[in-house]
Amino acid sequence: MLADEVRACTRCPELAATRTQVVVGSGPPDARLVVVGEAPGAVEDETGTPFVGRSGQLLDKLLDEVGLPRARVAVINTVKCRPPGNRLPTRSETANCRPWTTRQLAELSPELVLTLGLSAATWFLGRTTLGAVRGRVHEVEGRRVLPTYHPAAALRGGPRGEAMTRLREDLALAVRLVA
Ligand code: URA
């Protein structure tokens, strides 16, 4: 099974040595929406589940607000192991993990992929800025990809910040697109 292969991965020596566990992903295999984040943080590394820390709690709340419970959404990260100290994943770590993510997307075969933050947007679209791509659907190798802000950016900007407003709008759009 793919999940077992991912859990046994040691392609990134530093991540394999420092992780508590590999965070493969969560959600139902027939989810119409797949949310893609960057990499696990401390709580995810402890629990083995993506987006369960502060960003995850905000994601759950916003998904509830737009009428799509988290339980109906699949959630994965471009990198499955926590980078120590929450540093950004390196290019080689992202490249090492890429085949796993590609296989996950092929197995899930969602209606729509919602990317959170610049790393996940870049994974699909190449080098870009969020301002240039967010809030619109991009066709990438036959997949519909909707980039938006990372919940961490919304948290940094406060409850009435720009990123929070856009994240809400983009989630509402995502729900309409998979309805
Ligand atoms: N941030 C991410 O990008 N992914 C997680 O799983 C948690 C926080």
Residues whose N, C-alpha, C, O or C-beta is under 5 A from the ligand:
A	BS01	URA	G37 E38 A39 P40 G41 E44 P50 F51 S55 N77
